Amino acid sequence: MGGKPGLEEKWQQQAEALKREVQKLPKGREREEVLHKAQIKFDAPAVLRKWPSLNKGRISNATPYSIVEGTLDECIREFTSKPTSQHHLYEIHTAPQGVLITAVLSTEQILELARLRDFL
């Protein structure tokens, strides 16, 4: 458990960076061009994983298990269909894409990507 706060802090920093980048994006067609240049590929392979839980919290010494194996878009859609109260139990694993997409996406990052995808 000693390393967990460091990971949570890192994820929070990544989510904040993603929010700042999204807010900078122009509207409409310009936004699409920026996203294309950022190489966000929602059709990239991805896996939605869930951590086993106890008393609504992650079991720290457990291993997350696969829920959906498909595209980043499919994993985001499946994630957003889950109850908000359980979002902290999920993460998406995918190949990194530029500065916006890390290998393991936290709840905050997934939600920002869902908002970003909905703008397109």
N, CA, C and O atoms as a GROMACS GRO file, in nm:
protein
  480
    1MET      N    1   0.080  -0.119   0.000
    1MET     CA    2   0.000   0.000   0.000
    1MET      C    3   0.085   0.126   0.000
    1MET      O    4   0.035   0.233  -0.034
    2GLY      N    5   0.212   0.116   0.037
    2GLY     CA    6   0.298   0.232   0.045
    2GLY      C    7   0.314   0.303  -0.089
    2GLY      O    8   0.331   0.425  -0.092
    3GLY      N    9   0.311   0.228  -0.204
    3GLY     CA   10   0.328   0.289  -0.334
    3GLY      C   11   0.200   0.344  -0.393
    3GLY      O   12   0.206   0.422  -0.488
    4LYS      N   13   0.087   0.308  -0.341
    4LYS     CA   14  -0.041   0.347  -0.401
    4LYS      C   15  -0.064   0.497  -0.406
    4LYS      O   16  -0.106   0.547  -0.510
    5PRO      N   17  -0.038   0.573  -0.298
    5PRO     CA   18  -0.058   0.717  -0.308
    5PRO      C   19   0.024   0.780  -0.420
    5PRO      O   20  -0.022   0.875  -0.483
    6GLY      N   21   0.142   0.730  -0.445
    6GLY     CA   22   0.224   0.781  -0.555
    6GLY      C   23   0.159   0.758  -0.689
    6GLY      O   24   0.160   0.847  -0.775
    7LEU      N   25   0.101   0.640  -0.709
    7LEU     CA   26   0.031   0.611  -0.834
    7LEU      C   27  -0.092   0.698  -0.849
    7LEU      O   28  -0.116   0.754  -0.956
    8GLU      N   29  -0.171   0.711  -0.743
    8GLU     CA   30  -0.290   0.795  -0.749
    8GLU      C   31  -0.252   0.939  -0.784
    8GLU      O   32  -0.318   1.004  -0.864
    9GLU      N   33  -0.147   0.988  -0.723
    9GLU     CA   34  -0.100   1.124  -0.749
    9GLU      C   35  -0.056   1.138  -0.895
    9GLU      O   36  -0.086   1.238  -0.960
   10LYS      N   37   0.014   1.038  -0.946
   10LYS     CA   38   0.060   1.040  -1.085
   10LYS      C   39  -0.059   1.041  -1.179
   10LYS      O   40  -0.061   1.118  -1.275
   11TRP      N   41  -0.159   0.956  -1.153
   11TRP     CA   42  -0.278   0.952  -1.238
   11TRP      C   43  -0.351   1.085  -1.235
   11TRP      O   44  -0.398   1.133  -1.338
   12GLN      N   45  -0.361   1.144  -1.117
   12GLN     CA   46  -0.428   1.274  -1.104
   12GLN      C   47  -0.354   1.380  -1.186
   12GLN      O   48  -0.418   1.461  -1.253
   13GLN      N   49  -0.222   1.379  -1.180
   13GLN     CA   50  -0.143   1.474  -1.258
   13GLN      C   51  -0.164   1.453  -1.408
   13GLN      O   52  -0.174   1.549  -1.484
   14GLN      N   53  -0.169   1.325  -1.450
   14GLN     CA   54  -0.192   1.296  -1.591
   14GLN      C   55  -0.331   1.341  -1.634
   14GLN      O   56  -0.348   1.395  -1.743
   15ALA      N   57  -0.430   1.320  -1.549
   15ALA     CA   58  -0.567   1.362  -1.580
   15ALA      C   59  -0.574   1.514  -1.591
   15ALA      O   60  -0.641   1.566  -1.680
   16GLU      N   61  -0.507   1.584  -1.501
   16GLU     CA   62  -0.506   1.731  -1.506
   16GLU      C   63  -0.438   1.780  -1.633
   16GLU      O   64  -0.484   1.876  -1.695
   17ALA      N   65  -0.329   1.716  -1.671
   17ALA     CA   66  -0.260   1.754  -1.795
   17ALA      C   67  -0.350   1.730  -1.916
   17ALA      O   68  -0.354   1.812  -2.008
   18LEU      N   69  -0.422   1.619  -1.915
   18LEU     CA   70  -0.514   1.589  -2.023
   18LEU      C   71  -0.626   1.693  -2.029
   18LEU      O   72  -0.661   1.739  -2.137
   19LYS      N   73  -0.681   1.731  -1.914
   19LYS     CA   74  -0.785   1.834  -1.911
   19LYS      C   75  -0.735   1.965  -1.970
   19LYS      O   76  -0.804   2.029  -2.049
   20ARG      N   77  -0.613   2.004  -1.933
   20ARG     CA   78  -0.557   2.129  -1.986
   20ARG      C   79  -0.541   2.121  -2.138
   20ARG      O   80  -0.571   2.218  -2.209
   21GLU      N   81  -0.495   2.007  -2.188
   21GLU     CA   82  -0.479   1.991  -2.332
   21GLU      C   83  -0.614   1.996  -2.404
   21GLU      O   84  -0.626   2.057  -2.510
   22VAL      N   85  -0.714   1.931  -2.347
   22VAL     CA   86  -0.847   1.931  -2.408
   22VAL      C   87  -0.904   2.072  -2.412
   22VAL      O   88  -0.963   2.112  -2.512
   23GLN      N   89  -0.888   2.147  -2.305
   23GLN     CA   90  -0.941   2.283  -2.299
   23GLN      C   91  -0.875   2.374  -2.402
   23GLN      O   92  -0.936   2.472  -2.445
   24LYS      N   93  -0.754   2.345  -2.442
   24LYS     CA   94  -0.684   2.426  -2.541
   24LYS      C   95  -0.732   2.399  -2.683
   24LYS      O   96  -0.710   2.481  -2.773
   25LEU      N   97  -0.798   2.287  -2.704
   25LEU     CA   98  -0.837   2.249  -2.839
   25LEU      C   99  -0.944   2.343  -2.894
   25LEU      O  100  -1.037   2.381  -2.823
   26PRO      N  101  -0.931   2.380  -3.022
   26PRO     CA  102  -1.034   2.463  -3.086
   26PRO      C  103  -1.159   2.380  -3.112
   26PRO      O  104  -1.158   2.259  -3.094
   27LYS      N  105  -1.265   2.445  -3.154
   27LYS     CA  106  -1.393   2.378  -3.182
   27LYS      C  107  -1.396   2.327  -3.327
   27LYS      O  108  -1.315   2.369  -3.410
   28GLY      N  109  -1.489   2.238  -3.355
   28GLY     CA  110  -1.521   2.194  -3.491
   28GLY      C  111  -1.408   2.126  -3.564
   28GLY      O  112  -1.334   2.045  -3.508
   29ARG      N  113  -1.396   2.161  -3.693
   29ARG     CA  114  -1.300   2.096  -3.782
   29ARG      C  115  -1.157   2.114  -3.733
   29ARG      O  116  -1.076   2.022  -3.747
   30GLU      N  117  -1.125   2.230  -3.677
   30GLU     CA  118  -0.990   2.252  -3.625
   30GLU      C  119  -0.957   2.152  -3.514
   30GLU      O  120  -0.844   2.104  -3.504
   31ARG      N  121  -1.056   2.121  -3.432
   31ARG     CA  122  -1.037   2.024  -3.324
   31ARG      C  123  -1.003   1.887  -3.383
   31ARG      O  124  -0.914   1.818  -3.334
   32GLU      N  125  -1.075   1.849  -3.487
   32GLU     CA  126  -1.049   1.720  -3.551
   32GLU      C  127  -0.906   1.715  -3.605
   32GLU      O  128  -0.839   1.612  -3.594
   33GLU      N  129  -0.860   1.824  -3.664
   33GLU     CA  130  -0.724   1.828  -3.718
   33GLU      C  131  -0.620   1.816  -3.606
   33GLU      O  132  -0.520   1.745  -3.620
   34VAL      N  133  -0.646   1.884  -3.494
   34VAL     CA  134  -0.554   1.877  -3.380
   34VAL      C  135  -0.550   1.734  -3.327
   34VAL      O  136  -0.442   1.681  -3.300
   35LEU      N  137  -0.667   1.672  -3.313
   35LEU     CA  138  -0.673   1.535  -3.262
   35LEU      C  139  -0.604   1.439  -3.358
   35LEU      O  140  -0.537   1.345  -3.315
   36HIS      N  141  -0.620   1.462  -3.487
   36HIS     CA  142  -0.554   1.377  -3.584
   36HIS      C  143  -0.402   1.390  -3.569
   36HIS      O  144  -0.329   1.291  -3.573
   37LYS      N  145  -0.356   1.515  -3.552
   37LYS     CA  146  -0.213   1.537  -3.532
   37LYS      C  147  -0.165   1.475  -3.402
   37LYS      O  148  -0.052   1.427  -3.393
   38ALA      N  149  -0.251   1.476  -3.299
   38ALA     CA  150  -0.215   1.416  -3.171
   38ALA      C  151  -0.217   1.264  -3.179
   38ALA      O  152  -0.172   1.196  -3.088
   39GLN      N  153  -0.268   1.213  -3.289
   39GLN     CA  154  -0.273   1.070  -3.316
   39GLN      C  155  -0.350   0.991  -3.210
   39GLN      O  156  -0.306   0.885  -3.166
   40ILE      N  157  -0.464   1.045  -3.171
   40ILE     CA  158  -0.550   0.969  -3.082
   40ILE      C  159  -0.629   0.872  -3.168
   40ILE      O  160  -0.714   0.912  -3.249
   41LYS      N  161  -0.599   0.746  -3.151
   41LYS     CA  162  -0.662   0.642  -3.231
   41LYS      C  163  -0.759   0.565  -3.141
   41LYS      O  164  -0.719   0.478  -3.064
   42PHE      N  165  -0.886   0.600  -3.152
   42PHE     CA  166  -0.986   0.533  -3.071
   42PHE      C  167  -1.010   0.390  -3.119
   42PHE      O  168  -1.076   0.312  -3.050
   43ASP      N  169  -0.955   0.355  -3.236
   43ASP     CA  170  -0.968   0.217  -3.284
   43ASP      C  171  -0.847   0.132  -3.246
   43ASP      O  172  -0.835   0.017  -3.290
   44ALA      N  173  -0.757   0.187  -3.165
   44ALA     CA  174  -0.640   0.111  -3.118
   44ALA      C  175  -0.684  -0.001  -3.024
   44ALA      O  176  -0.782   0.014  -2.952
   45PRO      N  177  -0.612  -0.114  -3.024
   45PRO     CA  178  -0.645  -0.223  -2.933
   45PRO      C  179  -0.634  -0.178  -2.787
   45PRO      O  180  -0.543  -0.103  -2.750
   46ALA      N  181  -0.726  -0.225  -2.706
   46ALA     CA  182  -0.726  -0.188  -2.564
   46ALA      C  183  -0.797  -0.297  -2.484
   46ALA      O  184  -0.870  -0.380  -2.538
   47VAL      N  185  -0.773  -0.295  -2.352
   47VAL     CA  186  -0.836  -0.390  -2.260
   47VAL      C  187  -0.889  -0.311  -2.141
   47VAL      O  188  -0.814  -0.237  -2.077
   48LEU      N  189  -1.017  -0.328  -2.112
   48LEU     CA  190  -1.076  -0.272  -1.990
   48LEU      C  191  -1.058  -0.376  -1.881
   48LEU      O  192  -1.100  -0.491  -1.896
   49ARG      N  193  -0.997  -0.334  -1.771
   49ARG     CA  194  -0.973  -0.426  -1.660
   49ARG      C  195  -1.038  -0.372  -1.534
   49ARG      O  196  -1.051  -0.251  -1.514
   50LYS      N  197  -1.078  -0.465  -1.449
   50LYS     CA  198  -1.140  -0.429  -1.321
   50LYS      C  199  -1.060  -0.491  -1.208
   50LYS      O  200  -1.018  -0.607  -1.215
   51TRP      N  201  -1.039  -0.411  -1.104
   51TRP     CA  202  -0.972  -0.461  -0.985
   51TRP      C  203  -1.074  -0.532  -0.896
   51TRP      O  204  -1.185  -0.481  -0.878
   52PRO      N  205  -1.038  -0.647  -0.840
   52PRO     CA  206  -1.125  -0.708  -0.739
   52PRO      C  207  -1.140  -0.609  -0.624
   52PRO      O  208  -1.048  -0.532  -0.594
   53SER      N  209  -1.257  -0.611  -0.560
   53SER     CA  210  -1.281  -0.512  -0.455
   53SER      C  211  -1.332  -0.577  -0.327
   53SER      O  212  -1.384  -0.688  -0.326
   54LEU      N  213  -1.314  -0.502  -0.219
   54LEU     CA  214  -1.363  -0.539  -0.088
   54LEU      C  215  -1.405  -0.410  -0.019
   54LEU      O  216  -1.326  -0.316  -0.012
   55ASN      N  217  -1.526  -0.406   0.029
   55ASN     CA  218  -1.578  -0.285   0.094
   55ASN      C  219  -1.564  -0.161   0.004
   55ASN      O  220  -1.525  -0.054   0.050
   56LYS      N  221  -1.596  -0.178  -0.124
   56LYS     CA  222  -1.595  -0.072  -0.226
   56LYS      C  223  -1.457  -0.018  -0.260
   56LYS      O  224  -1.447   0.086  -0.325
   57GLY      N  225  -1.351  -0.086  -0.218
   57GLY     CA  226  -1.215  -0.043  -0.249
   57GLY      C  227  -1.137  -0.152  -0.319
   57GLY      O  228  -1.169  -0.270  -0.307
   58ARG      N  229  -1.035  -0.112  -0.392
   58ARG     CA  230  -0.949  -0.209  -0.460
   58ARG      C  231  -0.877  -0.295  -0.358
   58ARG      O  232  -0.834  -0.248  -0.253
   59ILE      N  233  -0.864  -0.422  -0.392
   59ILE     CA  234  -0.780  -0.512  -0.313
   59ILE      C  235  -0.638  -0.493  -0.368
   59ILE      O  236  -0.609  -0.533  -0.480
   60SER      N  237  -0.552  -0.432  -0.288
   60SER     CA  238  -0.421  -0.389  -0.336
   60SER      C  239  -0.328  -0.503  -0.378
   60SER      O  240  -0.244  -0.485  -0.466
   61ASN      N  241  -0.342  -0.619  -0.317
   61ASN     CA  242  -0.252  -0.729  -0.352
   61ASN      C  243  -0.313  -0.822  -0.457
   61ASN      O  244  -0.261  -0.931  -0.481
   62ALA      N  245  -0.423  -0.780  -0.519
   62ALA     CA  246  -0.488  -0.859  -0.623
   62ALA      C  247  -0.442  -0.811  -0.761
   62ALA      O  248  -0.367  -0.714  -0.772
   63THR      N  249  -0.486  -0.880  -0.863
   63THR     CA  250  -0.455  -0.844  -1.001
   63THR      C  251  -0.585  -0.811  -1.074
   63THR      O  252  -0.682  -0.886  -1.062
   64PRO      N  253  -0.588  -0.700  -1.148
   64PRO     CA  254  -0.711  -0.669  -1.222
   64PRO      C  255  -0.737  -0.774  -1.329
   64PRO      O  256  -0.644  -0.830  -1.386
   65TYR      N  257  -0.864  -0.799  -1.355
   65TYR     CA  258  -0.901  -0.898  -1.456
   65TYR      C  259  -0.969  -0.831  -1.573
   65TYR      O  260  -1.026  -0.722  -1.561
   66SER      N  261  -0.963  -0.897  -1.688
   66SER     CA  262  -1.014  -0.842  -1.813
   66SER      C  263  -1.167  -0.844  -1.818
   66SER      O  264  -1.230  -0.945  -1.785
   67ILE      N  265  -1.225  -0.732  -1.858
   67ILE     CA  266  -1.370  -0.721  -1.877
   67ILE      C  267  -1.402  -0.719  -2.026
   67ILE      O  268  -1.490  -0.791  -2.073
   68VAL      N  269  -1.329  -0.634  -2.101
   68VAL     CA  270  -1.350  -0.620  -2.245
   68VAL      C  271  -1.214  -0.613  -2.314
   68VAL      O  272  -1.126  -0.539  -2.270
   69GLU      N  273  -1.198  -0.688  -2.419
   69GLU     CA  274  -1.082  -0.676  -2.506
   69GLU      C  275  -1.135  -0.632  -2.641
   69GLU      O  276  -1.213  -0.704  -2.704
   70GLY      N  277  -1.094  -0.515  -2.684
   70GLY     CA  278  -1.144  -0.460  -2.811
   70GLY      C  279  -1.067  -0.335  -2.845
   70GLY      O  280  -0.945  -0.330  -2.832
   71THR      N  281  -1.139  -0.233  -2.891
   71THR     CA  282  -1.076  -0.106  -2.924
   71THR      C  283  -1.082  -0.012  -2.804
   71THR      O  284  -1.157  -0.035  -2.709
   72LEU      N  285  -1.003   0.094  -2.811
   72LEU     CA  286  -1.007   0.196  -2.706
   72LEU      C  287  -1.148   0.252  -2.695
   72LEU      O  288  -1.198   0.272  -2.584
   73ASP      N  289  -1.212   0.277  -2.808
   73ASP     CA  290  -1.349   0.329  -2.808
   73ASP      C  291  -1.445   0.233  -2.738
   73ASP      O  292  -1.526   0.276  -2.656
   74GLU      N  293  -1.438   0.105  -2.769
   74GLU     CA  294  -1.526   0.006  -2.706
   74GLU      C  295  -1.503   0.000  -2.555
   74GLU      O  296  -1.598  -0.010  -2.477
   75CYS      N  297  -1.378   0.007  -2.515
   75CYS     CA  298  -1.346   0.003  -2.372
   75CYS      C  299  -1.398   0.128  -2.300
   75CYS      O  300  -1.450   0.119  -2.189
   76ILE      N  301  -1.384   0.243  -2.364
   76ILE     CA  302  -1.436   0.367  -2.304
   76ILE      C  303  -1.588   0.358  -2.291
   76ILE      O  304  -1.643   0.396  -2.187
   77ARG      N  305  -1.655   0.310  -2.394
   77ARG     CA  306  -1.802   0.297  -2.390
   77ARG      C  307  -1.846   0.201  -2.278
   77ARG      O  308  -1.941   0.229  -2.205
   78GLU      N  309  -1.778   0.090  -2.267
   78GLU     CA  310  -1.812  -0.008  -2.163
   78GLU      C  311  -1.787   0.053  -2.024
   78GLU      O  312  -1.868   0.036  -1.933
   79PHE      N  313  -1.676   0.122  -2.009
   79PHE     CA  314  -1.643   0.188  -1.882
   79PHE      C  315  -1.752   0.288  -1.843
   79PHE      O  316  -1.799   0.288  -1.729
   80THR      N  317  -1.793   0.371  -1.937
   80THR     CA  318  -1.892   0.475  -1.905
   80THR      C  319  -2.031   0.416  -1.878
   80THR      O  320  -2.117   0.485  -1.823
   81SER      N  321  -2.053   0.290  -1.915
   81SER     CA  322  -2.181   0.226  -1.885
   81SER      C  323  -2.186   0.171  -1.742
   81SER      O  324  -2.292   0.131  -1.694
   82LYS      N  325  -2.071   0.169  -1.676
   82LYS     CA  326  -2.063   0.117  -1.538
   82LYS      C  327  -2.109   0.224  -1.440
   82LYS      O  328  -2.100   0.343  -1.470
   83PRO      N  329  -2.157   0.184  -1.323
   83PRO     CA  330  -2.198   0.282  -1.221
   83PRO      C  331  -2.081   0.372  -1.182
   83PRO      O  332  -1.969   0.325  -1.162
   84THR      N  333  -2.108   0.501  -1.171
   84THR     CA  334  -2.006   0.598  -1.134
   84THR      C  335  -1.937   0.560  -1.004
   84THR      O  336  -1.816   0.580  -0.989
   85SER      N  337  -2.012   0.505  -0.912
   85SER     CA  338  -1.955   0.468  -0.782
   85SER      C  339  -1.850   0.357  -0.792
   85SER      O  340  -1.775   0.333  -0.698
   86GLN      N  341  -1.846   0.289  -0.907
   86GLN     CA  342  -1.749   0.180  -0.926
   86GLN      C  343  -1.636   0.216  -1.023
   86GLN      O  344  -1.547   0.134  -1.046
   87HIS      N  345  -1.638   0.337  -1.078
   87HIS     CA  346  -1.538   0.376  -1.178
   87HIS      C  347  -1.395   0.360  -1.126
   87HIS      O  348  -1.306   0.323  -1.204
   88HIS      N  349  -1.371   0.385  -0.999
   88HIS     CA  350  -1.236   0.376  -0.944
   88HIS      C  351  -1.178   0.235  -0.949
   88HIS      O  352  -1.058   0.216  -0.927
   89LEU      N  353  -1.262   0.137  -0.976
   89LEU     CA  354  -1.217  -0.002  -0.982
   89LEU      C  355  -1.167  -0.043  -1.122
   89LEU      O  356  -1.116  -0.154  -1.139
   90TYR      N  357  -1.182   0.046  -1.220
   90TYR     CA  358  -1.151   0.014  -1.359
   90TYR      C  359  -1.030   0.091  -1.410
   90TYR      O  360  -0.997   0.200  -1.361
   91GLU      N  361  -0.964   0.033  -1.510
   91GLU     CA  362  -0.858   0.100  -1.582
   91GLU      C  363  -0.853   0.040  -1.722
   91GLU      O  364  -0.896  -0.073  -1.745
   92ILE      N  365  -0.801   0.118  -1.815
   92ILE     CA  366  -0.786   0.070  -1.952
   92ILE      C  367  -0.637   0.060  -1.983
   92ILE      O  368  -0.560   0.152  -1.955
   93HIS      N  369  -0.599  -0.054  -2.041
   93HIS     CA  370  -0.461  -0.076  -2.084
   93HIS      C  371  -0.458  -0.069  -2.236
   93HIS      O  372  -0.538  -0.134  -2.304
   94THR      N  373  -0.366   0.011  -2.289
   94THR     CA  374  -0.353   0.027  -2.434
   94THR      C  375  -0.211   0.073  -2.465
   94THR      O  376  -0.134   0.104  -2.374
   95ALA      N  377  -0.177   0.077  -2.591
   95ALA     CA  378  -0.045   0.128  -2.629
   95ALA      C  379  -0.044   0.280  -2.614
   95ALA      O  380  -0.140   0.346  -2.653
   96PRO      N  381   0.062   0.336  -2.559
   96PRO     CA  382   0.070   0.482  -2.547
   96PRO      C  383   0.059   0.550  -2.683
   96PRO      O  384   0.107   0.499  -2.785
   97GLN      N  385  -0.006   0.666  -2.682
   97GLN     CA  386  -0.023   0.746  -2.804
   97GLN      C  387   0.011   0.891  -2.770
   97GLN      O  388  -0.071   0.962  -2.710
   98GLY      N  389   0.127   0.935  -2.806
   98GLY     CA  390   0.165   1.073  -2.779
   98GLY      C  391   0.162   1.105  -2.630
   98GLY      O  392   0.189   1.018  -2.547
   99VAL      N  393   0.129   1.229  -2.597
   99VAL     CA  394   0.128   1.272  -2.457
   99VAL      C  395  -0.007   1.247  -2.390
   99VAL      O  396  -0.015   1.247  -2.267
  100LEU      N  397  -0.112   1.227  -2.468
  100LEU     CA  398  -0.246   1.216  -2.410
  100LEU      C  399  -0.283   1.076  -2.364
  100LEU      O  400  -0.360   1.060  -2.270
  101ILE      N  401  -0.230   0.975  -2.429
  101ILE     CA  402  -0.270   0.837  -2.400
  101ILE      C  403  -0.151   0.763  -2.340
  101ILE      O  404  -0.050   0.741  -2.406
  102THR      N  405  -0.165   0.726  -2.213
  102THR     CA  406  -0.061   0.648  -2.145
  102THR      C  407  -0.094   0.500  -2.153
  102THR      O  408  -0.205   0.464  -2.194
  103ALA      N  409  -0.002   0.416  -2.116
  103ALA     CA  410  -0.023   0.271  -2.126
  103ALA      C  411  -0.137   0.222  -2.038
  103ALA      O  412  -0.211   0.131  -2.075
  104VAL      N  413  -0.152   0.283  -1.921
  104VAL     CA  414  -0.263   0.249  -1.831
  104VAL      C  415  -0.339   0.378  -1.804
  104VAL      O  416  -0.284   0.474  -1.750
  105LEU      N  417  -0.467   0.378  -1.842
  105LEU     CA  418  -0.550   0.497  -1.825
  105LEU      C  419  -0.630   0.488  -1.696
  105LEU      O  420  -0.697   0.388  -1.670
  106SER      N  421  -0.621   0.591  -1.616
  106SER     CA  422  -0.695   0.597  -1.490
  106SER      C  423  -0.839   0.642  -1.516
  106SER      O  424  -0.874   0.680  -1.628
  107THR      N  425  -0.920   0.636  -1.414
  107THR     CA  426  -1.060   0.679  -1.422
  107THR      C  427  -1.068   0.820  -1.477
  107THR      O  428  -1.146   0.846  -1.568
  108GLU      N  429  -0.989   0.911  -1.422
  108GLU     CA  430  -0.994   1.051  -1.465
  108GLU      C  431  -0.957   1.065  -1.612
  108GLU      O  432  -1.022   1.140  -1.685
  109GLN      N  433  -0.855   0.994  -1.656
  109GLN     CA  434  -0.814   1.000  -1.796
  109GLN      C  435  -0.923   0.945  -1.887
  109GLN      O  436  -0.951   1.002  -1.993
  110ILE      N  437  -0.984   0.834  -1.848
  110ILE     CA  438  -1.088   0.772  -1.930
  110ILE      C  439  -1.206   0.868  -1.946
  110ILE      O  440  -1.259   0.883  -2.056
  111LEU      N  441  -1.246   0.931  -1.837
  111LEU     CA  442  -1.359   1.025  -1.843
  111LEU      C  443  -1.327   1.144  -1.934
  111LEU      O  444  -1.413   1.190  -2.010
  112GLU      N  445  -1.204   1.194  -1.927
  112GLU     CA  446  -1.165   1.304  -2.015
  112GLU      C  447  -1.163   1.260  -2.161
  112GLU      O  448  -1.205   1.334  -2.249
  113LEU      N  449  -1.115   1.139  -2.187
  113LEU     CA  450  -1.115   1.088  -2.324
  113LEU      C  451  -1.257   1.068  -2.375
  113LEU      O  452  -1.284   1.092  -2.493
  114ALA      N  453  -1.347   1.024  -2.288
  114ALA     CA  454  -1.488   1.008  -2.328
  114ALA      C  455  -1.546   1.144  -2.367
  114ALA      O  456  -1.617   1.154  -2.466
  115ARG      N  457  -1.517   1.246  -2.290
  115ARG     CA  458  -1.566   1.381  -2.322
  115ARG      C  459  -1.505   1.430  -2.453
  115ARG      O  460  -1.574   1.487  -2.537
  116LEU      N  461  -1.377   1.406  -2.469
  116LEU     CA  462  -1.307   1.447  -2.589
  116LEU      C  463  -1.365   1.376  -2.711
  116LEU      O  464  -1.390   1.438  -2.814
  117ARG      N  465  -1.385   1.247  -2.700
  117ARG     CA  466  -1.440   1.168  -2.811
  117ARG      C  467  -1.579   1.219  -2.848
  117ARG      O  468  -1.614   1.221  -2.965
  118ASP      N  469  -1.658   1.259  -2.749
  118ASP     CA  470  -1.793   1.306  -2.776
  118ASP      C  471  -1.796   1.439  -2.849
  118ASP      O  472  -1.897   1.474  -2.909
  119PHE      N  473  -1.685   1.515  -2.845
  119PHE     CA  474  -1.678   1.641  -2.918
  119PHE      C  475  -1.663   1.618  -3.067
  119PHE      O  476  -1.699   1.705  -3.147
  120LEU      N  477  -1.612   1.504  -3.105
  120LEU     CA  478  -1.586   1.477  -3.247
  120LEU      C  479  -1.712   1.445  -3.323
  120LEU      O  480  -1.707   1.421  -3.444
   0.00000   0.00000   0.00000
